[in-house]
Amino acid sequence: MDPGQSRIPVKVHRRVCILRSDDSIIIEEVLSRKKLQNDIAGRLTPSSILIRPGRTEPIIAELLKLGHTPKIIQRPTL
């Protein structure tokens, strides 16, 4: 490896949902909800978070309650 290069640690997540928004304020709203803390696996970027497997429904319900209209994209079943 070139001395000028450094390694970037990468963590692979399987079977998680990614909540992504063009407006990072929406992500902040979700993160600020105490009742959703156990549903969130982590933050990827200022505008995206990881949702734990099987925990998407509470997040979607909260987004709808806040007046947002989430677009849900599901991976096709293989």
N, CA, C and O of each residue as an XYZ file, in Angstrom:
312
protein
N       0.843     -1.172      0.000
C       0.000      0.000      0.000
C       0.888      1.234      0.000
O       1.901      1.287      0.698
N       0.502      2.211     -0.781
C       1.228      3.471     -0.885
C       1.201      4.186      0.472
O       0.135      4.281      1.081
N       2.349      4.697      0.966
C       2.382      5.380      2.259
C       1.430      6.570      2.362
O       1.031      6.941      3.465
N       1.062      7.170      1.238
C       0.150      8.306      1.250
C      -1.316      7.908      1.358
O      -2.184      8.752      1.583
N      -1.584      6.619      1.195
C      -2.968      6.140      1.265
C      -3.260      5.617      2.664
O      -2.370      5.130      3.361
N      -4.501      5.724      3.053
C      -4.898      5.146      4.332
C      -6.103      4.241      4.120
O      -6.834      4.377      3.139
N      -6.294      3.342      5.029
C      -7.426      2.427      4.936
C      -8.639      3.048      5.608
O      -8.527      3.741      6.619
N      -9.775      2.788      5.034
C     -11.023      3.270      5.606
C     -11.783      2.055      6.129
O     -12.100      1.146      5.361
N     -12.080      2.030      7.436
C     -12.833      0.896      7.962
C     -14.261      0.905      7.414
O     -14.895      1.956      7.319
N     -14.750     -0.267      7.060
C     -16.085     -0.405      6.491
C     -16.860     -1.428      7.306
O     -16.341     -2.499      7.624
N     -18.092     -1.102      7.641
C     -18.960     -2.030      8.345
C     -20.122     -2.374      7.431
O     -20.789     -1.482      6.908
N     -20.367     -3.657      7.236
C     -21.440     -4.111      6.363
C     -22.670     -4.399      7.209
O     -22.592     -5.104      8.215
N     -23.805     -3.850      6.795
C     -25.072     -4.089      7.480
C     -25.971     -4.879      6.536
O     -26.113     -4.529      5.365
N     -26.565     -5.927      7.044
C     -27.478     -6.732      6.234
C     -28.884     -6.637      6.798
O     -29.080     -6.525      8.008
N     -29.848     -6.681      5.911
C     -31.264     -6.678      6.264
C     -31.657     -5.472      7.121
O     -32.412     -5.610      8.084
N     -31.161     -4.332      6.779
C     -31.558     -3.106      7.467
C     -32.261     -2.188      6.467
O     -32.126     -2.336      5.252
N     -32.995     -1.262      7.002
C     -33.661     -0.249      6.192
C     -32.846      1.033      6.308
O     -32.298      1.334      7.369
N     -32.769      1.767      5.241
C     -32.096      3.065      5.266
C     -33.158      4.136      5.089
O     -33.926      4.125      4.126
N     -33.183      5.057      6.034
C     -34.050      6.220      5.913
C     -33.187      7.360      5.409
O     -32.226      7.764      6.064
N     -33.539      7.879      4.235
C     -32.759      8.937      3.613
C     -33.686     10.100      3.283
O     -34.826      9.904      2.863
N     -33.185     11.295      3.475
C     -33.984     12.480      3.202
C     -33.106     13.561      2.585
O     -31.922     13.675      2.901
N     -33.703     14.350      1.704
C     -32.985     15.496      1.146
C     -32.845     16.598      2.182
O     -31.996     17.481      2.057
N     -33.691     16.537      3.208
C     -33.692     17.543      4.274
C     -33.214     16.888      5.571
O     -33.927     16.069      6.149
N     -32.026     17.240      6.025
C     -31.466     16.613      7.224
C     -32.265     16.942      8.483
O     -32.100     16.273      9.504
N     -33.119     17.948      8.433
C     -33.980     18.294      9.570
C     -34.948     17.144      9.855
O     -35.257     16.874     11.016
N     -35.422     16.473      8.824
C     -36.319     15.327      9.012
C     -35.602     14.216      9.764
O     -36.180     13.583     10.647
N     -34.351     13.982      9.415
C     -33.558     12.972     10.127
C     -33.411     13.378     11.589
O     -33.530     12.537     12.480
N     -33.156     14.640     11.839
C     -33.039     15.133     13.213
C     -34.341     14.935     13.984
O     -34.320     14.595     15.167
N     -35.466     15.147     13.317
C     -36.770     14.931     13.956
C     -36.930     13.485     14.401
O     -37.365     13.217     15.521
N     -36.577     12.561     13.526
C     -36.689     11.141     13.862
C     -35.729     10.797     14.997
O     -36.108     10.103     15.941
N     -34.504     11.271     14.911
C     -33.514     10.980     15.950
C     -33.907     11.565     17.305
O     -33.518     11.031     18.344
N     -34.660     12.637     17.305
C     -35.029     13.275     18.570
C     -36.184     12.579     19.285
O     -36.449     12.872     20.451
N     -36.869     11.673     18.612
C     -37.994     10.957     19.221
C     -37.481      9.839     20.115
O     -36.928      8.853     19.627
N     -37.662      9.987     21.416
C     -37.163      8.997     22.375
C     -37.759      7.624     22.146
O     -37.075      6.615     22.317
N     -39.030      7.572     21.760
C     -39.674      6.269     21.578
C     -39.130      5.498     20.369
O     -39.406      4.308     20.220
N     -38.365      6.165     19.511
C     -37.799      5.500     18.332
C     -36.335      5.111     18.515
O     -35.747      4.506     17.618
N     -35.745      5.439     19.639
C     -34.315      5.209     19.847
C     -33.909      3.743     19.641
O     -32.843      3.475     19.087
N     -34.745      2.793     20.080
C     -34.411      1.370     19.928
C     -34.592      0.870     18.506
O     -34.135     -0.221     18.165
N     -35.259      1.666     17.671
C     -35.484      1.275     16.276
C     -34.355      1.708     15.354
O     -34.251      1.227     14.226
N     -33.518      2.606     15.828
C     -32.452      3.174     14.996
C     -31.127      2.481     15.286
O     -30.680      2.424     16.431
N     -30.503      1.954     14.227
C     -29.233      1.238     14.375
C     -28.038      2.185     14.335
O     -26.998      1.886     14.921
N     -28.167      3.312     13.659
C     -27.053      4.249     13.574
C     -27.268      5.279     12.487
O     -28.218      5.213     11.707
N     -26.368      6.217     12.462
C     -26.426      7.295     11.480
C     -25.313      7.098     10.462
O     -24.153      6.894     10.821
N     -25.681      7.161      9.194
C     -24.685      7.018      8.125
C     -24.118      8.373      7.717
O     -22.903      8.556      7.635
N     -25.014      9.310      7.466
C     -24.636     10.659      7.033
C     -25.598     11.638      7.702
O     -26.534     11.200      8.371
N     -25.403     12.936      7.546
C     -26.375     13.875      8.116
C     -27.796     13.686      7.572
O     -28.767     14.107      8.199
N     -27.907     13.052      6.403
C     -29.233     12.892      5.802
C     -29.696     11.439      5.685
O     -30.632     11.155      4.939
N     -29.052     10.509      6.413
C     -29.495      9.114      6.364
C     -29.173      8.375      7.659
O     -28.137      8.592      8.288
N     -30.105      7.489      8.036
C     -29.923      6.650      9.224
C     -30.298      5.212      8.894
O     -31.055      4.949      7.960
N     -29.755      4.287      9.678
C     -30.071      2.873      9.538
C     -31.179      2.513     10.519
O     -31.131      2.895     11.688
N     -32.176      1.776     10.037
C     -33.267      1.302     10.870
C     -33.067     -0.195     11.096
O     -32.755     -0.934     10.162
N     -33.247     -0.632     12.333
C     -33.053     -2.050     12.664
C     -34.036     -2.936     11.891
O     -35.137     -2.502     11.553
N     -33.628     -4.183     11.613
C     -34.511     -5.106     10.890
C     -35.860     -5.258     11.601
O     -35.922     -5.422     12.819
N     -36.923     -5.202     10.821
C     -38.259     -5.384     11.353
C     -38.812     -4.207     12.141
O     -39.869     -4.331     12.761
N     -38.133     -3.079     12.135
C     -38.551     -1.927     12.944
C     -38.937     -0.724     12.089
O     -38.905      0.412     12.564
N     -39.300     -0.967     10.836
C     -39.643      0.147      9.953
C     -41.020      0.738     10.238
O     -41.224      1.939     10.065
N     -41.962     -0.089     10.673
C     -43.331      0.388     10.874
C     -43.427      1.550     11.869
O     -44.106      2.532     11.569
N     -42.774      1.484     13.045
C     -42.855      2.637     13.956
C     -42.266      3.915     13.358
O     -42.757      5.013     13.620
N     -41.220      3.769     12.559
C     -40.593      4.935     11.930
C     -41.540      5.542     10.901
O     -41.721      6.758     10.859
N     -42.143      4.694     10.073
C     -43.085      5.174      9.060
C     -44.275      5.845      9.738
O     -44.710      6.915      9.311
N     -44.802      5.228     10.785
C     -45.944      5.798     11.505
C     -45.600      7.169     12.076
O     -46.417      8.088     12.016
N     -44.413      7.310     12.621
C     -44.005      8.595     13.191
C     -43.831      9.656     12.109
O     -44.205     10.812     12.308
N     -43.268      9.273     10.970
C     -43.125     10.220      9.859
C     -44.492     10.707      9.384
O     -44.676     11.895      9.120
N     -45.451      9.782      9.278
C     -46.804     10.160      8.874
C     -47.444     11.080      9.912
O     -48.115     12.049      9.560
N     -47.232     10.772     11.194
C     -47.765     11.594     12.282
C     -47.201     13.023     12.214
O     -47.898     13.989     12.525
N     -45.940     13.139     11.805
C     -45.291     14.449     11.686
C     -45.699     15.197     10.415
O     -45.280     16.333     10.197
N     -46.526     14.548      9.573
C     -47.000     15.202      8.354
C     -46.144     14.951      7.130
O     -46.336     15.595      6.098
N     -45.202     14.022      7.227
C     -44.354     13.697      6.082
C     -44.984     12.570      5.268
O     -45.816     11.820      5.779
N     -44.595     12.457      4.026
C     -45.110     11.398      3.156
C     -43.929     10.584      2.632
O     -43.405     10.868      1.555
N     -43.507      9.562      3.400
C     -42.336      8.788      2.982
C     -42.603      7.964      1.720
O     -43.691      7.420      1.528
N     -41.607      7.891      0.891
C     -41.646      7.030     -0.281
C     -40.936      5.737      0.112
O     -39.759      5.751      0.473
N     -41.655      4.629      0.038
C     -41.112      3.362      0.488
C     -40.701      2.547     -0.726
O     -41.511      2.261     -1.607
N     -39.427      2.181     -0.755
C     -38.883      1.386     -1.854
C     -38.419      0.070     -1.253
O     -37.587      0.055     -0.346
N     -38.950     -1.025     -1.752
C     -38.573     -2.324     -1.226
C     -37.753     -3.089     -2.254
O     -37.969     -2.994     -3.462
N     -36.818     -3.839     -1.731
C     -36.003     -4.691     -2.583
C     -36.868     -5.839     -3.086
O     -37.608     -6.436     -2.304
N     -36.792     -6.157     -4.358
C     -37.599     -7.266     -4.874
C     -37.216     -8.591     -4.231
O     -36.043     -8.832     -3.945
N     -38.191     -9.437     -4.008
C     -37.935    -10.769     -3.435
C     -37.279    -11.636     -4.503
O     -37.748    -11.708     -5.639
N     -36.193    -12.290     -4.123
C     -35.462    -13.139     -5.080
C     -35.939    -14.549     -5.023
O     -35.438    -15.400     -5.758
